[in-house]
Amino acid sequence: MSKIYELTVEAVEAGDIITYHPMKLANALRIKDVNRLAVETSVMGDKALVTIYPHDPLARVILADPQMLVMDDRGRVWIGRYHNGRPSMLRLYDPASGSAQRLLLFGTTGAGKSTAGQIILAAMKRSGIAVLYADLKGGQSAPEAYGQTGPGADGNVAWRVTTQEGTMAQLRTTWLTMMDRQERYARLGRSKFLRDRPDPLIYQIVDEANRLLEKGAPYRDEATFYIKDIGRTGRSLGVGIGLFAQAGHLEEMGGSDTLRAMLKEGEVILLRWTSSMMKQLVTDGLLPAGQILAPIPKYAGEVDLVSQFDEEHTDDDRPGTQGTAYNVNGRYPTSKMRFWNIGSPIPTEGLDPMVLDLYGPGAPPEIEEAAWDLIGDAYCQRLDGMEAYRAVFPEPEEDEDGEGGGGRKKGGGAKAAASPVPASQPKPRARTLRDRVQAVLDAHDDPLDALQILELVNADGGREVKLGSVRNTLTAIRN
């Protein structure tokens, strides 16, 4: 019968911190496969628990029932398990403080980030969370996470986009919803978010976020502003944000200052990483002093040196380690966990039916209807690309024919949005939509609703505009 060995280690002197190197420890214990070794340390760092397994305890982690993904009464979802069988939980909501969370999922190519993301997205739908999902891999990261086509329609997320322009529209929509809640909650005298009373928990998820935030990306500055502000302000308003990324260094993610607070106070899951990323995480104090996480190799199992004269040598493929990770803000930050094994055993021709089952049938939760007039057409029509961008950022310069110009103006009181027209192609200065709306307001003493203003704007001889653009412009004027 295979045996499991457990060793308890204590520091010699009071105040000492136990330090170790995972690979050197495995070598000292004559363990060729580091995946058989698990080390847990106390918060103070003066005690450690070392467990030695006869084989990799995380080789298979099976999700017995999709209902296990439903958020518990402490706001956590069960995403996988640790080496000792205990559940690995990810907090999405803190009912004690009424706070949404900031979520970071890092992993190199082939580390299992897409599968981990699908599990988190499915858990959000099953837990009644409204998700705005940007898949910047052209929709390939999580194709089963398709979005609604409009309010009340079936889907697995409320709104999915696959372009950087669509992502910017989502970020501003999330930000506008957050600001609307701030105003409404202030009128109610409410300082904390009460889930589903009456508004749902919302998450803005950006997959392949490094493509949006890397140096040279067209919307890097604007995206950084919205991500920082949502992360800072949205928690108490029930608006969370999550970034899934392949990043070798934090500077690839809008600058280290953008993510430092998210790393220290958010929920961080680290799949296979680069050495420079690990060095920065340790330097920034995300891990306790003296602690080093054992590297996650690409393949599991022992590797022996084989003589060229060994005729009995077999060249079998070793199992991969996709989905193995560290839940850095979880209960056991230095112990490896593994996400649930999900999906069909071999790739399918289209959407994977086993992954679709994780999400469950029916329509996903949506942004509250109370905010629809403010956030406008991009969300209500589930637009993507430049069409979504122009619906949410309605104030580029316009010429006499209504064509966009090269200027940049501030929208909704926020930082200036990136212009949809390259600055190298300037157009003559003419009336903006804000000018046209303001002219209508100045010409009427009686209060007008958005529909009346839309009708009057479209009757002034300029380019025809949509209701959502008028509503966004009204918001900008109010601010």
C-alpha positions in Angstrom: 0.0 0.0 0.0 1.3 3.4 -0.9 2.2 5.7 2.0 1.9 9.4 2.6 4.6 10.9 4.8 4.0 14.2 6.8 6.8 16.1 8.5 6.4 19.0 10.9 9.2 21.5 11.0 9.7 24.4 13.5 12.2 27.2 13.6 15.0 26.8 16.2 14.8 30.2 17.7 11.8 32.4 18.4 11.3 34.9 15.6 13.3 32.9 13.0 11.7 32.4 9.6 11.8 29.1 7.8 13.2 29.5 4.4 13.7 26.8 1.8 14.3 26.2 -1.9 11.7 23.7 -3.3 14.1 22.0 -5.8 16.9 21.6 -3.3 14.5 20.3 -0.7 13.2 17.7 -3.1 16.7 16.7 -3.9 17.6 16.3 -0.2 14.6 14.0 0.2 15.6 12.1 -2.9 12.4 13.0 -4.7 12.8 13.2 -8.4 9.3 14.5 -9.1 8.8 17.8 -7.3 5.0 17.4 -7.8 5.0 14.7 -5.1 6.2 17.3 -2.6 3.9 19.8 -0.8 5.1 22.5 1.7 2.8 24.7 3.8 4.1 27.4 6.1 2.5 29.3 8.9 1.6 33.0 8.7 4.5 33.9 10.9 6.8 31.7 8.9 8.1 29.8 12.0 6.4 26.5 11.2 6.1 24.3 8.1 4.2 21.2 7.1 6.0 19.0 4.5 3.9 16.3 2.8 5.4 13.6 0.6 3.1 11.7 -1.8 3.8 8.4 -3.6 2.6 10.1 -6.8 1.3 13.4 -8.0 -1.9 14.1 -5.9 -3.2 16.6 -8.5 -3.0 14.4 -11.5 -6.8 14.3 -11.8 -9.2 16.8 -10.2 -12.7 15.9 -11.2 -15.8 18.2 -10.9 -18.5 15.9 -9.7 -21.4 18.4 -10.0 -21.6 21.9 -11.7 -23.6 23.0 -8.7 -20.3 23.0 -6.8 -19.6 26.2 -8.7 -22.4 28.2 -7.1 -21.2 30.9 -4.7 -21.5 30.0 -1.0 -22.9 32.2 1.8 -19.4 33.7 2.2 -19.1 34.8 -1.4 -16.7 32.1 -2.5 -16.8 29.7 -5.4 -15.1 26.3 -5.5 -12.7 26.3 -8.4 -10.6 23.2 -7.7 -8.7 21.5 -4.8 -5.4 21.3 -3.1 -3.0 18.4 -2.8 -4.7 17.2 0.4 -8.2 17.2 -1.1 -9.3 20.4 0.6 -11.2 22.8 -1.6 -9.6 25.8 -3.3 -12.0 28.7 -3.0 -12.0 32.0 -4.9 -13.8 34.9 -3.2 -16.0 37.0 -5.6 -17.9 38.9 -3.0 -17.4 39.7 0.7 -20.8 39.8 2.4 -19.3 41.2 5.6 -18.1 44.4 3.9 -20.5 44.3 0.9 -17.5 44.4 -1.4 -16.9 43.0 -4.9 -13.4 41.8 -5.5 -10.4 42.5 -7.8 -9.3 39.3 -9.6 -6.0 38.6 -11.4 -5.3 35.3 -13.3 -1.8 35.0 -14.7 -0.4 32.2 -16.8 2.0 31.6 -19.7 0.9 30.0 -22.9 -0.3 26.4 -22.3 -0.7 26.8 -18.6 -4.4 26.3 -18.6 -5.6 29.9 -18.3 -8.5 29.5 -20.8 -9.9 26.5 -18.9 -9.5 28.3 -15.5 -11.3 31.3 -17.0 -14.1 29.1 -18.2 -14.6 27.7 -14.7 -14.7 31.2 -13.2 -17.1 32.5 -15.8 -19.4 29.5 -15.4 -19.3 30.0 -11.7 -20.3 33.6 -12.1 -23.3 32.8 -14.3 -24.5 30.1 -11.8 -24.0 32.5 -8.9 -26.2 35.3 -10.4 -23.4 37.7 -11.4 -23.8 39.9 -14.4 -20.6 39.6 -16.5 -19.2 41.9 -19.2 -16.6 39.7 -20.9 -13.9 40.9 -23.3 -12.1 38.1 -25.1 -9.2 39.7 -26.8 -8.1 36.5 -28.5 -10.8 37.1 -31.0 -13.3 35.1 -29.0 -11.1 32.0 -29.0 -10.1 32.0 -25.3 -13.6 31.0 -24.2 -15.9 30.5 -27.2 -18.6 28.8 -24.9 -18.9 32.1 -23.0 -21.0 33.6 -25.8 -23.0 36.8 -24.9 -26.6 37.8 -25.1 -27.8 39.4 -28.3 -30.0 41.8 -26.3 -31.9 42.2 -23.0 -33.6 39.0 -22.0 -31.9 36.8 -24.6 -30.1 33.5 -23.7 -26.4 33.6 -23.3 -23.6 32.7 -20.9 -22.5 36.2 -20.2 -24.4 39.5 -20.4 -22.2 41.0 -23.1 -19.2 39.7 -24.9 -16.9 41.6 -27.2 -13.8 40.5 -29.1 -12.1 43.8 -30.1 -10.1 46.4 -28.3 -12.7 49.0 -29.3 -15.5 46.9 -27.8 -13.4 46.4 -24.7 -13.2 50.1 -24.3 -16.9 50.4 -24.7 -17.4 47.8 -22.0 -15.0 49.5 -19.6 -16.8 52.8 -20.0 -20.2 51.1 -19.7 -19.0 49.4 -16.4 -17.7 52.8 -15.2 -20.9 54.6 -16.0 -22.9 51.9 -14.2 -20.6 52.3 -11.2 -21.1 56.1 -11.2 -24.9 55.7 -11.5 -24.9 53.4 -8.5 -22.8 55.8 -6.5 -25.3 58.5 -7.1 -28.3 56.3 -6.4 -26.8 54.8 -3.3 -25.8 58.2 -1.9 -29.5 59.3 -2.2 -30.5 56.2 -0.3 -27.9 56.8 2.4 -26.3 53.5 1.6 -22.5 53.2 2.1 -22.2 49.5 1.2 -23.4 47.2 -1.6 -26.3 44.8 -0.7 -26.2 42.0 -3.3 -29.4 41.7 -5.3 -31.1 44.5 -3.2 -32.0 45.5 -5.9 -28.9 45.4 -8.1 -26.8 42.4 -9.1 -23.1 41.9 -8.5 -21.3 42.9 -11.7 -17.9 41.8 -13.0 -15.9 43.3 -15.9 -13.6 40.6 -17.2 -10.8 41.3 -19.7 -9.2 38.1 -21.1 -5.8 38.5 -22.7 -5.6 41.8 -20.9 -1.9 42.2 -21.8 -3.0 42.9 -25.4 -5.0 45.9 -24.2 -2.4 47.2 -21.7 1.0 46.4 -23.2 3.3 49.3 -24.3 2.2 50.6 -27.7 -1.4 49.3 -27.4 -3.7 52.0 -28.9 -6.0 52.4 -25.8 -3.4 51.7 -23.1 -3.7 55.0 -21.2 -7.6 55.1 -21.4 -7.9 51.5 -20.4 -5.5 51.9 -17.5 -7.6 54.8 -16.2 -10.9 52.9 -16.2 -9.4 49.7 -14.7 -7.8 51.7 -11.9 -10.9 53.6 -11.2 -13.2 50.6 -11.3 -10.8 48.7 -9.0 -10.6 51.6 -6.6 -14.2 52.7 -6.5 -16.3 49.8 -7.6 -15.8 47.4 -4.7 -18.3 49.1 -2.4 -20.8 49.5 -5.3 -20.9 45.8 -6.3 -18.7 46.3 -9.4 -15.7 44.0 -9.6 -13.0 43.7 -12.2 -10.9 40.7 -13.3 -7.9 40.5 -15.6 -6.8 37.3 -17.2 -3.3 37.7 -18.8 -0.1 36.3 -20.2 2.4 38.6 -18.6 6.1 38.2 -18.1 6.3 41.5 -16.1 3.9 43.9 -14.5 5.1 46.7 -16.8 3.3 44.8 -19.6 0.1 45.4 -17.8 -0.2 49.2 -17.8 2.6 49.8 -15.3 3.2 48.1 -12.0 1.4 50.9 -10.1 -1.8 50.0 -11.9 -1.9 46.5 -10.4 0.0 46.8 -7.1 -3.2 47.4 -5.1 -5.0 44.6 -7.0 -2.1 42.2 -6.3 -2.0 43.0 -2.6 -5.7 43.2 -1.9 -7.3 41.3 -4.7 -7.7 37.6 -5.5 -4.6 36.4 -7.3 -4.2 33.1 -9.1 -0.8 32.2 -10.5 -0.5 29.5 -13.1 2.8 28.7 -14.7 4.8 31.9 -14.6 8.0 33.5 -15.8 11.0 34.1 -13.5 10.8 37.8 -13.8 7.1 37.9 -12.8 7.8 35.8 -9.7 10.8 38.0 -8.7 8.5 41.1 -8.9 5.7 39.4 -6.9 8.2 38.6 -4.1 9.7 42.1 -4.3 6.3 43.8 -4.1 5.5 41.8 -0.9 2.8 39.6 -2.3 4.5 36.6 -0.8 5.8 36.5 2.8 9.5 37.0 3.3 11.6 33.9 2.8 8.9 32.0 0.8 9.6 30.7 -2.7 6.9 28.9 -4.7 8.0 25.7 -6.3 8.0 26.1 -10.1 5.2 24.4 -12.0 6.9 22.4 -14.8 5.2 21.9 -18.2 5.0 18.2 -17.7 4.5 16.1 -14.5 6.3 12.9 -13.6 9.9 11.8 -12.9 12.6 12.3 -15.6 15.5 9.9 -15.6 18.8 10.0 -17.5 18.7 7.1 -20.0 21.7 5.5 -21.5 21.8 5.1 -25.2 22.4 1.4 -24.6 19.2 0.9 -22.6 17.1 -1.1 -25.0 14.0 -1.2 -22.7 13.6 2.5 -22.7 10.0 3.7 -23.6 9.3 7.2 -24.9 5.8 7.7 -23.4 4.4 11.2 -23.2 4.2 12.6 -19.7 1.0 14.2 -18.5 0.7 18.0 -18.6 0.2 20.3 -15.7 -2.4 22.6 -17.2 -4.6 24.1 -14.6 -2.1 23.7 -11.7 -1.7 26.9 -9.9 -1.1 28.8 -6.7 -4.1 30.6 -5.1 -1.9 33.3 -3.7 -4.6 34.9 -1.5 -6.3 31.7 -0.6 -5.8 29.8 2.7 -2.7 27.9 1.5 -0.8 30.4 -0.6 2.4 28.2 -1.0 0.5 25.0 -1.7 -0.3 24.0 -5.3 -3.9 23.6 -6.3 -5.5 22.5 -9.5 -8.5 23.7 -11.3 -11.3 21.2 -12.1 -10.7 19.1 -15.2 -13.5 20.1 -17.5 -14.5 19.6 -21.1 -14.3 16.8 -23.6 -11.2 14.6 -23.5 -10.4 15.5 -27.1 -11.0 18.8 -28.9 -14.5 19.1 -30.5 -15.5 20.5 -33.9 -17.5 23.4 -32.4 -18.5 24.5 -28.9 -17.7 21.9 -26.3 -21.0 20.5 -25.0 -19.4 19.5 -21.7 -18.2 23.1 -21.1 -21.6 24.4 -22.1 -23.1 22.3 -19.4 -21.0 24.1 -16.8 -22.8 27.3 -17.6 -26.3 25.9 -17.6 -29.2 26.9 -19.7 -31.1 30.2 -19.9 -30.3 33.9 -19.8 -27.5 35.2 -17.7 -27.9 38.0 -15.1 -27.8 41.6 -16.6 -27.0 45.1 -15.6 -29.9 46.6 -13.8 -32.5 48.3 -16.0 -32.3 51.4 -13.9 -28.9 52.1 -15.6 -30.0 51.4 -19.2 -30.9 55.0 -20.1 -27.5 56.1 -19.0 -25.3 53.4 -20.5 -27.1 53.5 -23.8 -27.0 51.6 -27.1 -23.6 49.8 -26.9 -24.9 47.6 -24.0 -28.6 47.5 -24.9 -27.8 46.4 -28.5 -24.7 44.4 -27.5 -22.5 46.1 -30.0 -18.8 45.4 -30.7 -15.9 47.0 -32.6 -15.9 50.7 -33.6 -19.7 50.7 -33.6 -19.7 50.0 -29.8 -16.9 52.5 -29.3 -18.7 55.4 -31.0 -21.9 54.6 -29.2 -20.2 55.0 -25.8 -17.7 57.8 -26.6 -20.0 60.1 -28.6 -17.9 63.3 -28.7 -15.3 63.1 -31.5 -15.0 66.2 -33.6 -17.6 66.4 -36.4 -17.5 68.3 -39.8 -20.5 69.7 -41.6 -21.4 66.2 -42.9 -21.3 64.6 -39.5 -18.0 62.8 -40.1 -15.6 62.2 -37.2 -12.6 64.5 -36.8 -9.3 64.1 -35.1 -9.9 66.0 -31.9 -10.2 64.6 -28.4 -12.7 65.7 -25.8 -13.6 64.4 -22.4 -16.7 62.2 -22.0 -18.8 61.8 -18.9 -16.3 63.6 -16.7 -13.7 60.9 -17.2 -10.3 61.1 -18.7 -10.2 61.9 -22.4 -11.1 58.9 -24.5 -9.0 57.8 -27.4 -10.3 59.2 -30.7 -11.7 56.6 -33.2 -10.0 58.5 -36.1 -6.2 58.7 -36.3 -4.8 62.0 -35.3 -2.8 62.0 -38.6 -6.0 62.6 -40.5 -7.5 65.8 -39.0 -10.8 67.1 -40.2 -12.2 70.7 -40.2 -13.7 71.8 -36.9 -17.5 71.9 -36.8 -20.3 71.3 -34.3 -20.0 68.3 -32.0 -22.9 66.3 -30.8 -22.5 68.1 -27.5 -22.9 71.5 -29.3 -26.1 70.2 -31.0 -27.6 68.9 -27.7 -26.7 72.0 -25.8 -28.3 74.2 -28.6 -31.6 72.2 -28.1 -31.5 72.7 -24.3 -30.7 76.4 -24.6 -33.7 76.9 -27.0 -36.2 75.3 -24.6 -37.1 76.5 -21.2 -39.4 73.6 -20.4 -37.8 70.3 -19.3 -37.2 67.8 -22.1 -36.7 64.0 -21.9 -34.1 62.1 -23.9 -36.5 61.1 -26.6 -37.7 64.7 -27.2 -34.1 65.9 -27.3 -33.2 63.1 -29.8 -36.0 64.2 -32.1 -35.0 67.8 -32.0 -31.3 67.0 -32.6 -32.1 64.8 -35.6 -34.2 67.7 -37.0 -31.3 70.2 -37.0 -29.9 69.1 -40.4 -26.8 67.3 -39.0 -26.0 63.6 -39.0 -28.7 61.4 -37.6 -27.7 60.1 -34.1 -29.0 57.4 -31.8 -30.7 57.6 -28.5 -27.8 56.1 -26.6 -25.4 58.8 -27.9 -27.7 61.5 -26.8 -28.0 60.0 -23.3 -24.2 59.7 -23.0 -23.9 63.4 -24.1 -26.5 64.5 -21.6 -24.5 62.7 -18.9 -21.3 64.5 -20.0 -23.1 67.9 -19.9 -24.5 67.2 -16.4 -20.9 66.4 -15.1 
